[in-house]
Every structure is written in structure tokens, then in C-alpha cells.
Amino acid sequence: MNDWKKCRKKPVVVEYREPKPPFPETIHTREGVLCAYPKRDYIIKGVEGEIYPCNKEIFNKTYVKIREKKK
């Protein structure tokens, strides 16, 4: 029996940035302390202001970058 169902992420806008080099950046998340590595990860700020690291490969499969207009 296949219990898996399909869903799609809601189209919400989140903010992201690169970790500050040269060392892994320590992030305090709801799940505990995690590290974000320069050149490998992004740091994402979620819809409730929570922050967490995300591998760039997964980020690129999940999110589309928005080009903001220069002011």
C-alpha cells in the first residue's frame, strides 16, 4: 500500500544570505545549534522569522531567486 501523497509548497517569499566566511557560521535554530558553511550553504529566514541553514543544491531545487529592483 502506498501511503505517500503529493503536495506543493505554498508560494511564500523568504529571505536568504550566504554564511560569513572563512569559518562555518553558528546558527541558533528551533532544533538546536547548527552550522552553515560558506560556499556550501545559504542561511534562510523563514516566514515566522526563524533562521536555518540550507544546502545550496537543495535551495536551488526548492526556491527561485527574486531579483529586487534597485532603489
mmCIF file of the N, C-alpha and C atoms, coordinates in Angstrom:
data_MODEL
# 
_entry.id   MODEL 
# 
loop_
_atom_site.group_PDB 
_atom_site.id 
_atom_site.type_symbol 
_atom_site.label_atom_id 
_atom_site.label_alt_id 
_atom_site.label_comp_id 
_atom_site.label_asym_id 
_atom_site.label_entity_id 
_atom_site.label_seq_id 
_atom_site.pdbx_PDB_ins_code 
_atom_site.Cartn_x 
_atom_site.Cartn_y 
_atom_site.Cartn_z 
_atom_site.occupancy 
_atom_site.B_iso_or_equiv 
_atom_site.pdbx_formal_charge 
_atom_site.auth_seq_id 
_atom_site.auth_comp_id 
_atom_site.auth_asym_id 
_atom_site.auth_atom_id 
_atom_site.pdbx_PDB_model_num 
ATOM 1   N N  . MET A 1 1  ? 0.849  -1.187 0.000  1.00 0.00 ? 1  MET A N  1 
ATOM 2   C CA . MET A 1 1  ? 0.000  0.000  0.000  1.00 0.00 ? 1  MET A CA 1 
ATOM 3   C C  . MET A 1 1  ? 0.889  1.242  0.000  1.00 0.00 ? 1  MET A C  1 
ATOM 4   N N  . ASN A 1 2  ? 0.579  2.191  -0.860 1.00 0.00 ? 2  ASN A N  1 
ATOM 5   C CA . ASN A 1 2  ? 1.338  3.425  -0.965 1.00 0.00 ? 2  ASN A CA 1 
ATOM 6   C C  . ASN A 1 2  ? 0.648  4.520  -0.158 1.00 0.00 ? 2  ASN A C  1 
ATOM 7   N N  . ASP A 1 3  ? 1.269  4.930  0.955  1.00 0.00 ? 3  ASP A N  1 
ATOM 8   C CA . ASP A 1 3  ? 0.695  5.959  1.815  1.00 0.00 ? 3  ASP A CA 1 
ATOM 9   C C  . ASP A 1 3  ? 1.153  7.368  1.444  1.00 0.00 ? 3  ASP A C  1 
ATOM 10  N N  . TRP A 1 4  ? 2.056  7.473  0.480  1.00 0.00 ? 4  TRP A N  1 
ATOM 11  C CA . TRP A 1 4  ? 2.598  8.783  0.118  1.00 0.00 ? 4  TRP A CA 1 
ATOM 12  C C  . TRP A 1 4  ? 1.593  9.572  -0.697 1.00 0.00 ? 4  TRP A C  1 
ATOM 13  N N  . LYS A 1 5  ? 1.418  10.842 -0.326 1.00 0.00 ? 5  LYS A N  1 
ATOM 14  C CA . LYS A 1 5  ? 0.554  11.752 -1.071 1.00 0.00 ? 5  LYS A CA 1 
ATOM 15  C C  . LYS A 1 5  ? 1.420  12.890 -1.589 1.00 0.00 ? 5  LYS A C  1 
ATOM 16  N N  . LYS A 1 6  ? 0.938  13.616 -2.566 1.00 0.00 ? 6  LYS A N  1 
ATOM 17  C CA . LYS A 1 6  ? 1.692  14.715 -3.142 1.00 0.00 ? 6  LYS A CA 1 
ATOM 18  C C  . LYS A 1 6  ? 1.156  16.052 -2.648 1.00 0.00 ? 6  LYS A C  1 
ATOM 19  N N  . CYS A 1 7  ? 2.062  16.997 -2.521 1.00 0.00 ? 7  CYS A N  1 
ATOM 20  C CA . CYS A 1 7  ? 1.685  18.360 -2.155 1.00 0.00 ? 7  CYS A CA 1 
ATOM 21  C C  . CYS A 1 7  ? 2.690  19.315 -2.799 1.00 0.00 ? 7  CYS A C  1 
ATOM 22  N N  . ARG A 1 8  ? 2.387  20.586 -2.763 1.00 0.00 ? 8  ARG A N  1 
ATOM 23  C CA . ARG A 1 8  ? 3.269  21.601 -3.320 1.00 0.00 ? 8  ARG A CA 1 
ATOM 24  C C  . ARG A 1 8  ? 3.467  22.677 -2.268 1.00 0.00 ? 8  ARG A C  1 
ATOM 25  N N  . LYS A 1 9  ? 4.687  23.189 -2.150 1.00 0.00 ? 9  LYS A N  1 
ATOM 26  C CA . LYS A 1 9  ? 4.939  24.268 -1.199 1.00 0.00 ? 9  LYS A CA 1 
ATOM 27  C C  . LYS A 1 9  ? 4.141  25.499 -1.594 1.00 0.00 ? 9  LYS A C  1 
ATOM 28  N N  . LYS A 1 10 ? 3.628  26.194 -0.595 1.00 0.00 ? 10 LYS A N  1 
ATOM 29  C CA . LYS A 1 10 ? 2.908  27.432 -0.849 1.00 0.00 ? 10 LYS A CA 1 
ATOM 30  C C  . LYS A 1 10 ? 3.892  28.479 -1.372 1.00 0.00 ? 10 LYS A C  1 
ATOM 31  N N  . PRO A 1 11 ? 3.426  29.331 -2.239 1.00 0.00 ? 11 PRO A N  1 
ATOM 32  C CA . PRO A 1 11 ? 4.324  30.352 -2.792 1.00 0.00 ? 11 PRO A CA 1 
ATOM 33  C C  . PRO A 1 11 ? 4.547  31.501 -1.804 1.00 0.00 ? 11 PRO A C  1 
ATOM 34  N N  . VAL A 1 12 ? 5.464  31.306 -0.884 1.00 0.00 ? 12 VAL A N  1 
ATOM 35  C CA . VAL A 1 12 ? 5.813  32.345 0.079  1.00 0.00 ? 12 VAL A CA 1 
ATOM 36  C C  . VAL A 1 12 ? 7.211  32.857 -0.231 1.00 0.00 ? 12 VAL A C  1 
ATOM 37  N N  . VAL A 1 13 ? 7.470  34.085 0.127  1.00 0.00 ? 13 VAL A N  1 
ATOM 38  C CA . VAL A 1 13 ? 8.785  34.683 -0.094 1.00 0.00 ? 13 VAL A CA 1 
ATOM 39  C C  . VAL A 1 13 ? 9.557  34.621 1.215  1.00 0.00 ? 13 VAL A C  1 
ATOM 40  N N  . VAL A 1 14 ? 10.771 34.102 1.157  1.00 0.00 ? 14 VAL A N  1 
ATOM 41  C CA . VAL A 1 14 ? 11.652 34.065 2.315  1.00 0.00 ? 14 VAL A CA 1 
ATOM 42  C C  . VAL A 1 14 ? 12.932 34.820 1.961  1.00 0.00 ? 14 VAL A C  1 
ATOM 43  N N  . GLU A 1 15 ? 13.663 35.230 2.971  1.00 0.00 ? 15 GLU A N  1 
ATOM 44  C CA . GLU A 1 15 ? 14.934 35.901 2.758  1.00 0.00 ? 15 GLU A CA 1 
ATOM 45  C C  . GLU A 1 15 ? 16.061 34.898 2.947  1.00 0.00 ? 15 GLU A C  1 
ATOM 46  N N  . TYR A 1 16 ? 17.189 35.147 2.282  1.00 0.00 ? 16 TYR A N  1 
ATOM 47  C CA . TYR A 1 16 ? 18.337 34.263 2.430  1.00 0.00 ? 16 TYR A CA 1 
ATOM 48  C C  . TYR A 1 16 ? 19.618 35.074 2.285  1.00 0.00 ? 16 TYR A C  1 
ATOM 49  N N  . ARG A 1 17 ? 20.697 34.504 2.779  1.00 0.00 ? 17 ARG A N  1 
ATOM 50  C CA . ARG A 1 17 ? 22.012 35.114 2.623  1.00 0.00 ? 17 ARG A CA 1 
ATOM 51  C C  . ARG A 1 17 ? 23.066 34.024 2.698  1.00 0.00 ? 17 ARG A C  1 
ATOM 52  N N  . GLU A 1 18 ? 24.284 34.378 2.299  1.00 0.00 ? 18 GLU A N  1 
ATOM 53  C CA . GLU A 1 18 ? 25.395 33.436 2.404  1.00 0.00 ? 18 GLU A CA 1 
ATOM 54  C C  . GLU A 1 18 ? 26.012 33.532 3.796  1.00 0.00 ? 18 GLU A C  1 
ATOM 55  N N  . PRO A 1 19 ? 26.554 32.427 4.327  1.00 0.00 ? 19 PRO A N  1 
ATOM 56  C CA . PRO A 1 19 ? 27.251 32.479 5.609  1.00 0.00 ? 19 PRO A CA 1 
ATOM 57  C C  . PRO A 1 19 ? 28.501 33.354 5.487  1.00 0.00 ? 19 PRO A C  1 
ATOM 58  N N  . LYS A 1 20 ? 28.891 33.943 6.591  1.00 0.00 ? 20 LYS A N  1 
ATOM 59  C CA . LYS A 1 20 ? 30.076 34.795 6.605  1.00 0.00 ? 20 LYS A CA 1 
ATOM 60  C C  . LYS A 1 20 ? 31.330 33.933 6.673  1.00 0.00 ? 20 LYS A C  1 
ATOM 61  N N  . PRO A 1 21 ? 32.219 34.041 5.659  1.00 0.00 ? 21 PRO A N  1 
ATOM 62  C CA . PRO A 1 21 ? 33.457 33.257 5.671  1.00 0.00 ? 21 PRO A CA 1 
ATOM 63  C C  . PRO A 1 21 ? 34.424 33.837 6.700  1.00 0.00 ? 21 PRO A C  1 
ATOM 64  N N  . PRO A 1 22 ? 35.498 33.147 7.044  1.00 0.00 ? 22 PRO A N  1 
ATOM 65  C CA . PRO A 1 22 ? 36.001 31.952 6.386  1.00 0.00 ? 22 PRO A CA 1 
ATOM 66  C C  . PRO A 1 22 ? 35.553 30.669 7.065  1.00 0.00 ? 22 PRO A C  1 
ATOM 67  N N  . PHE A 1 23 ? 34.930 30.756 8.250  1.00 0.00 ? 23 PHE A N  1 
ATOM 68  C CA . PHE A 1 23 ? 34.586 29.554 9.013  1.00 0.00 ? 23 PHE A CA 1 
ATOM 69  C C  . PHE A 1 23 ? 33.087 29.298 8.950  1.00 0.00 ? 23 PHE A C  1 
ATOM 70  N N  . PRO A 1 24 ? 32.657 28.109 9.348  1.00 0.00 ? 24 PRO A N  1 
ATOM 71  C CA . PRO A 1 24 ? 31.208 27.864 9.431  1.00 0.00 ? 24 PRO A CA 1 
ATOM 72  C C  . PRO A 1 24 ? 30.567 28.870 10.390 1.00 0.00 ? 24 PRO A C  1 
ATOM 73  N N  . GLU A 1 25 ? 29.396 29.346 10.025 1.00 0.00 ? 25 GLU A N  1 
ATOM 74  C CA . GLU A 1 25 ? 28.664 30.274 10.887 1.00 0.00 ? 25 GLU A CA 1 
ATOM 75  C C  . GLU A 1 25 ? 27.713 29.469 11.765 1.00 0.00 ? 25 GLU A C  1 
ATOM 76  N N  . THR A 1 26 ? 27.767 29.709 13.054 1.00 0.00 ? 26 THR A N  1 
ATOM 77  C CA . THR A 1 26 ? 26.903 29.012 14.011 1.00 0.00 ? 26 THR A CA 1 
ATOM 78  C C  . THR A 1 26 ? 25.537 29.698 14.036 1.00 0.00 ? 26 THR A C  1 
ATOM 79  N N  . ILE A 1 27 ? 24.494 28.891 13.930 1.00 0.00 ? 27 ILE A N  1 
ATOM 80  C CA . ILE A 1 27 ? 23.127 29.406 13.898 1.00 0.00 ? 27 ILE A CA 1 
ATOM 81  C C  . ILE A 1 27 ? 22.318 28.739 14.996 1.00 0.00 ? 27 ILE A C  1 
ATOM 82  N N  . HIS A 1 28 ? 21.616 29.548 15.757 1.00 0.00 ? 28 HIS A N  1 
ATOM 83  C CA . HIS A 1 28 ? 20.730 29.014 16.797 1.00 0.00 ? 28 HIS A CA 1 
ATOM 84  C C  . HIS A 1 28 ? 19.338 28.862 16.193 1.00 0.00 ? 28 HIS A C  1 
ATOM 85  N N  . THR A 1 29 ? 18.904 27.617 16.013 1.00 0.00 ? 29 THR A N  1 
ATOM 86  C CA . THR A 1 29 ? 17.614 27.325 15.392 1.00 0.00 ? 29 THR A CA 1 
ATOM 87  C C  . THR A 1 29 ? 16.663 26.734 16.421 1.00 0.00 ? 29 THR A C  1 
ATOM 88  N N  . ARG A 1 30 ? 15.439 26.506 16.016 1.00 0.00 ? 30 ARG A N  1 
ATOM 89  C CA . ARG A 1 30 ? 14.458 25.855 16.898 1.00 0.00 ? 30 ARG A CA 1 
ATOM 90  C C  . ARG A 1 30 ? 14.868 24.425 17.230 1.00 0.00 ? 30 ARG A C  1 
ATOM 91  N N  . GLU A 1 31 ? 15.646 23.810 16.339 1.00 0.00 ? 31 GLU A N  1 
ATOM 92  C CA . GLU A 1 31 ? 16.088 22.429 16.531 1.00 0.00 ? 31 GLU A CA 1 
ATOM 93  C C  . GLU A 1 31 ? 17.402 22.337 17.294 1.00 0.00 ? 31 GLU A C  1 
ATOM 94  N N  . GLY A 1 32 ? 18.015 23.476 17.591 1.00 0.00 ? 32 GLY A N  1 
ATOM 95  C CA . GLY A 1 32 ? 19.297 23.486 18.285 1.00 0.00 ? 32 GLY A CA 1 
ATOM 96  C C  . GLY A 1 32 ? 20.316 24.306 17.501 1.00 0.00 ? 32 GLY A C  1 
ATOM 97  N N  . VAL A 1 33 ? 21.579 24.140 17.853 1.00 0.00 ? 33 VAL A N  1 
ATOM 98  C CA . VAL A 1 33 ? 22.647 24.888 17.201 1.00 0.00 ? 33 VAL A CA 1 
ATOM 99  C C  . VAL A 1 33 ? 23.121 24.120 15.963 1.00 0.00 ? 33 VAL A C  1 
ATOM 100 N N  . LEU A 1 34 ? 23.131 24.798 14.816 1.00 0.00 ? 34 LEU A N  1 
ATOM 101 C CA . LEU A 1 34 ? 23.573 24.198 13.556 1.00 0.00 ? 34 LEU A CA 1 
ATOM 102 C C  . LEU A 1 34 ? 24.634 25.094 12.928 1.00 0.00 ? 34 LEU A C  1 
ATOM 103 N N  . CYS A 1 35 ? 25.355 24.556 11.966 1.00 0.00 ? 35 CYS A N  1 
ATOM 104 C CA . CYS A 1 35 ? 26.385 25.328 11.270 1.00 0.00 ? 35 CYS A CA 1 
ATOM 105 C C  . CYS A 1 35 ? 26.000 25.503 9.808  1.00 0.00 ? 35 CYS A C  1 
ATOM 106 N N  . ALA A 1 36 ? 26.342 26.673 9.273  1.00 0.00 ? 36 ALA A N  1 
ATOM 107 C CA . ALA A 1 36 ? 26.187 26.951 7.845  1.00 0.00 ? 36 ALA A CA 1 
ATOM 108 C C  . ALA A 1 36 ? 27.581 27.215 7.294  1.00 0.00 ? 36 ALA A C  1 
ATOM 109 N N  . TYR A 1 37 ? 27.913 26.534 6.208  1.00 0.00 ? 37 TYR A N  1 
ATOM 110 C CA . TYR A 1 37 ? 29.260 26.588 5.661  1.00 0.00 ? 37 TYR A CA 1 
ATOM 111 C C  . TYR A 1 37 ? 29.322 27.479 4.424  1.00 0.00 ? 37 TYR A C  1 
ATOM 112 N N  . PRO A 1 38 ? 30.299 28.409 4.388  1.00 0.00 ? 38 PRO A N  1 
ATOM 113 C CA . PRO A 1 38 ? 30.461 29.236 3.189  1.00 0.00 ? 38 PRO A CA 1 
ATOM 114 C C  . PRO A 1 38 ? 30.680 28.352 1.958  1.00 0.00 ? 38 PRO A C  1 
ATOM 115 N N  . LYS A 1 39 ? 30.168 28.788 0.834  1.00 0.00 ? 39 LYS A N  1 
ATOM 116 C CA . LYS A 1 39 ? 30.258 28.111 -0.465 1.00 0.00 ? 39 LYS A CA 1 
ATOM 117 C C  . LYS A 1 39 ? 29.388 26.861 -0.556 1.00 0.00 ? 39 LYS A C  1 
ATOM 118 N N  . ARG A 1 40 ? 28.865 26.329 0.549  1.00 0.00 ? 40 ARG A N  1 
ATOM 119 C CA . ARG A 1 40 ? 28.035 25.121 0.521  1.00 0.00 ? 40 ARG A CA 1 
ATOM 120 C C  . ARG A 1 40 ? 26.586 25.399 0.869  1.00 0.00 ? 40 ARG A C  1 
ATOM 121 N N  . ASP A 1 41 ? 26.341 26.370 1.761  1.00 0.00 ? 41 ASP A N  1 
ATOM 122 C CA . ASP A 1 41 ? 25.005 26.614 2.297  1.00 0.00 ? 41 ASP A CA 1 
ATOM 123 C C  . ASP A 1 41 ? 24.547 28.055 2.086  1.00 0.00 ? 41 ASP A C  1 
ATOM 124 N N  . TYR A 1 42 ? 23.247 28.242 2.244  1.00 0.00 ? 42 TYR A N  1 
ATOM 125 C CA . TYR A 1 42 ? 22.642 29.556 2.434  1.00 0.00 ? 42 TYR A CA 1 
ATOM 126 C C  . TYR A 1 42 ? 22.038 29.551 3.829  1.00 0.00 ? 42 TYR A C  1 
ATOM 127 N N  . ILE A 1 43 ? 21.796 30.728 4.366  1.00 0.00 ? 43 ILE A N  1 
ATOM 128 C CA . ILE A 1 43 ? 21.049 30.864 5.615  1.00 0.00 ? 43 ILE A CA 1 
ATOM 129 C C  . ILE A 1 43 ? 19.713 31.479 5.222  1.00 0.00 ? 43 ILE A C  1 
ATOM 130 N N  . ILE A 1 44 ? 18.637 30.813 5.622  1.00 0.00 ? 44 ILE A N  1 
ATOM 131 C CA . ILE A 1 44 ? 17.287 31.237 5.242  1.00 0.00 ? 44 ILE A CA 1 
ATOM 132 C C  . ILE A 1 44 ? 16.555 31.770 6.463  1.00 0.00 ? 44 ILE A C  1 
ATOM 133 N N  . LYS A 1 45 ? 15.809 32.864 6.253  1.00 0.00 ? 45 LYS A N  1 
ATOM 134 C CA . LYS A 1 45 ? 14.913 33.383 7.292  1.00 0.00 ? 45 LYS A CA 1 
ATOM 135 C C  . LYS A 1 45 ? 13.506 32.998 6.868  1.00 0.00 ? 45 LYS A C  1 
ATOM 136 N N  . GLY A 1 46 ? 12.857 32.163 7.663  1.00 0.00 ? 46 GLY A N  1 
ATOM 137 C CA . GLY A 1 46 ? 11.539 31.635 7.318  1.00 0.00 ? 46 GLY A CA 1 
ATOM 138 C C  . GLY A 1 46 ? 10.412 32.616 7.537  1.00 0.00 ? 46 GLY A C  1 
ATOM 139 N N  . VAL A 1 47 ? 9.192  32.150 7.291  1.00 0.00 ? 47 VAL A N  1 
ATOM 140 C CA . VAL A 1 47 ? 8.001  33.006 7.342  1.00 0.00 ? 47 VAL A CA 1 
ATOM 141 C C  . VAL A 1 47 ? 7.684  33.511 8.746  1.00 0.00 ? 47 VAL A C  1 
ATOM 142 N N  . GLU A 1 48 ? 8.212  32.855 9.767  1.00 0.00 ? 48 GLU A N  1 
ATOM 143 C CA . GLU A 1 48 ? 7.986  33.301 11.141 1.00 0.00 ? 48 GLU A CA 1 
ATOM 144 C C  . GLU A 1 48 ? 9.246  33.913 11.749 1.00 0.00 ? 48 GLU A C  1 
ATOM 145 N N  . GLY A 1 49 ? 10.223 34.260 10.895 1.00 0.00 ? 49 GLY A N  1 
ATOM 146 C CA . GLY A 1 49 ? 11.451 34.880 11.370 1.00 0.00 ? 49 GLY A CA 1 
ATOM 147 C C  . GLY A 1 49 ? 12.502 33.898 11.835 1.00 0.00 ? 49 GLY A C  1 
ATOM 148 N N  . GLU A 1 50 ? 12.205 32.602 11.764 1.00 0.00 ? 50 GLU A N  1 
ATOM 149 C CA . GLU A 1 50 ? 13.169 31.582 12.181 1.00 0.00 ? 50 GLU A CA 1 
ATOM 150 C C  . GLU A 1 50 ? 14.290 31.506 11.152 1.00 0.00 ? 50 GLU A C  1 
ATOM 151 N N  . ILE A 1 51 ? 15.493 31.179 11.583 1.00 0.00 ? 51 ILE A N  1 
ATOM 152 C CA . ILE A 1 51 ? 16.600 31.040 10.646 1.00 0.00 ? 51 ILE A CA 1 
ATOM 153 C C  . ILE A 1 51 ? 17.141 29.618 10.693 1.00 0.00 ? 51 ILE A C  1 
ATOM 154 N N  . TYR A 1 52 ? 17.644 29.174 9.557  1.00 0.00 ? 52 TYR A N  1 
ATOM 155 C CA . TYR A 1 52 ? 18.197 27.830 9.474  1.00 0.00 ? 52 TYR A CA 1 
ATOM 156 C C  . TYR A 1 52 ? 19.085 27.734 8.238  1.00 0.00 ? 52 TYR A C  1 
ATOM 157 N N  . PRO A 1 53 ? 20.067 26.824 8.266  1.00 0.00 ? 53 PRO A N  1 
ATOM 158 C CA . PRO A 1 53 ? 20.910 26.633 7.089  1.00 0.00 ? 53 PRO A CA 1 
ATOM 159 C C  . PRO A 1 53 ? 20.212 25.753 6.063  1.00 0.00 ? 53 PRO A C  1 
ATOM 160 N N  . CYS A 1 54 ? 20.565 25.957 4.801  1.00 0.00 ? 54 CYS A N  1 
ATOM 161 C CA . CYS A 1 54 ? 20.025 25.143 3.711  1.00 0.00 ? 54 CYS A CA 1 
ATOM 162 C C  . CYS A 1 54 ? 21.136 24.918 2.700  1.00 0.00 ? 54 CYS A C  1 
ATOM 163 N N  . ASN A 1 55 ? 21.376 23.675 2.370  1.00 0.00 ? 55 ASN A N  1 
ATOM 164 C CA . ASN A 1 55 ? 22.362 23.330 1.362  1.00 0.00 ? 55 ASN A CA 1 
ATOM 165 C C  . ASN A 1 55 ? 21.984 24.002 0.043  1.00 0.00 ? 55 ASN A C  1 
ATOM 166 N N  . LYS A 1 56 ? 22.979 24.570 -0.666 1.00 0.00 ? 56 LYS A N  1 
ATOM 167 C CA . LYS A 1 56 ? 22.702 25.303 -1.902 1.00 0.00 ? 56 LYS A CA 1 
ATOM 168 C C  . LYS A 1 56 ? 22.033 24.433 -2.965 1.00 0.00 ? 56 LYS A C  1 
ATOM 169 N N  . GLU A 1 57 ? 22.393 23.164 -3.062 1.00 0.00 ? 57 GLU A N  1 
ATOM 170 C CA . GLU A 1 57 ? 21.763 22.282 -4.053 1.00 0.00 ? 57 GLU A CA 1 
ATOM 171 C C  . GLU A 1 57 ? 20.272 22.126 -3.765 1.00 0.00 ? 57 GLU A C  1 
ATOM 172 N N  . ILE A 1 58 ? 19.937 21.919 -2.502 1.00 0.00 ? 58 ILE A N  1 
ATOM 173 C CA . ILE A 1 58 ? 18.524 21.785 -2.117 1.00 0.00 ? 58 ILE A CA 1 
ATOM 174 C C  . ILE A 1 58 ? 17.808 23.112 -2.310 1.00 0.00 ? 58 ILE A C  1 
ATOM 175 N N  . PHE A 1 59 ? 18.460 24.212 -1.925 1.00 0.00 ? 59 PHE A N  1 
ATOM 176 C CA . PHE A 1 59 ? 17.892 25.547 -2.111 1.00 0.00 ? 59 PHE A CA 1 
ATOM 177 C C  . PHE A 1 59 ? 17.517 25.762 -3.574 1.00 0.00 ? 59 PHE A C  1 
ATOM 178 N N  . ASN A 1 60 ? 18.433 25.447 -4.479 1.00 0.00 ? 60 ASN A N  1 
ATOM 179 C CA . ASN A 1 60 ? 18.204 25.684 -5.906 1.00 0.00 ? 60 ASN A CA 1 
ATOM 180 C C  . ASN A 1 60 ? 17.114 24.789 -6.487 1.00 0.00 ? 60 ASN A C  1 
ATOM 181 N N  . LYS A 1 61 ? 16.844 23.656 -5.877 1.00 0.00 ? 61 LYS A N  1 
ATOM 182 C CA . LYS A 1 61 ? 15.749 22.785 -6.316 1.00 0.00 ? 61 LYS A CA 1 
ATOM 183 C C  . LYS A 1 61 ? 14.407 23.236 -5.751 1.00 0.00 ? 61 LYS A C  1 
ATOM 184 N N  . THR A 1 62 ? 14.446 23.988 -4.644 1.00 0.00 ? 62 THR A N  1 
ATOM 185 C CA . THR A 1 62 ? 13.238 24.341 -3.908 1.00 0.00 ? 62 THR A CA 1 
ATOM 186 C C  . THR A 1 62 ? 12.791 25.781 -4.124 1.00 0.00 ? 62 THR A C  1 
ATOM 187 N N  . TYR A 1 63 ? 13.738 26.690 -4.310 1.00 0.00 ? 63 TYR A N  1 
ATOM 188 C CA . TYR A 1 63 ? 13.432 28.121 -4.372 1.00 0.00 ? 63 TYR A CA 1 
ATOM 189 C C  . TYR A 1 63 ? 13.837 28.724 -5.713 1.00 0.00 ? 63 TYR A C  1 
ATOM 190 N N  . VAL A 1 64 ? 13.193 29.831 -6.054 1.00 0.00 ? 64 VAL A N  1 
ATOM 191 C CA . VAL A 1 64 ? 13.557 30.633 -7.217 1.00 0.00 ? 64 VAL A CA 1 
ATOM 192 C C  . VAL A 1 64 ? 13.961 31.995 -6.686 1.00 0.00 ? 64 VAL A C  1 
ATOM 193 N N  . LYS A 1 65 ? 15.154 32.451 -7.044 1.00 0.00 ? 65 LYS A N  1 
ATOM 194 C CA . LYS A 1 65 ? 15.635 33.751 -6.563 1.00 0.00 ? 65 LYS A CA 1 
ATOM 195 C C  . LYS A 1 65 ? 14.836 34.871 -7.222 1.00 0.00 ? 65 LYS A C  1 
ATOM 196 N N  . ILE A 1 66 ? 14.551 35.897 -6.445 1.00 0.00 ? 66 ILE A N  1 
ATOM 197 C CA . ILE A 1 66 ? 13.796 37.064 -6.910 1.00 0.00 ? 66 ILE A CA 1 
ATOM 198 C C  . ILE A 1 66 ? 14.785 38.206 -7.098 1.00 0.00 ? 66 ILE A C  1 
ATOM 199 N N  . ARG A 1 67 ? 14.739 38.817 -8.259 1.00 0.00 ? 67 ARG A N  1 
ATOM 200 C CA . ARG A 1 67 ? 15.584 39.995 -8.491 1.00 0.00 ? 67 ARG A CA 1 
ATOM 201 C C  . ARG A 1 67 ? 14.833 41.218 -7.999 1.00 0.00 ? 67 ARG A C  1 
ATOM 202 N N  . GLU A 1 68 ? 15.432 41.888 -7.021 1.00 0.00 ? 68 GLU A N  1 
ATOM 203 C CA . GLU A 1 68 ? 14.799 43.082 -6.486 1.00 0.00 ? 68 GLU A CA 1 
ATOM 204 C C  . GLU A 1 68 ? 15.235 44.300 -7.297 1.00 0.00 ? 68 GLU A C  1 
ATOM 205 N N  . LYS A 1 69 ? 14.321 45.240 -7.480 1.00 0.00 ? 69 LYS A N  1 
ATOM 206 C CA . LYS A 1 69 ? 14.640 46.464 -8.203 1.00 0.00 ? 69 LYS A CA 1 
ATOM 207 C C  . LYS A 1 69 ? 15.525 47.349 -7.329 1.00 0.00 ? 69 LYS A C  1 
ATOM 208 N N  . LYS A 1 70 ? 16.528 47.955 -7.956 1.00 0.00 ? 70 LYS A N  1 
ATOM 209 C CA . LYS A 1 70 ? 17.394 48.875 -7.233 1.00 0.00 ? 70 LYS A CA 1 
ATOM 210 C C  . LYS A 1 70 ? 16.645 50.159 -6.966 1.00 0.00 ? 70 LYS A C  1 
ATOM 211 N N  . LYS A 1 71 ? 16.854 50.691 -5.772 1.00 0.00 ? 71 LYS A N  1 
ATOM 212 C CA . LYS A 1 71 ? 16.153 51.932 -5.385 1.00 0.00 ? 71 LYS A CA 1 
ATOM 213 C C  . LYS A 1 71 ? 16.986 53.138 -5.730 1.00 0.00 ? 71 LYS A C  1 
# 
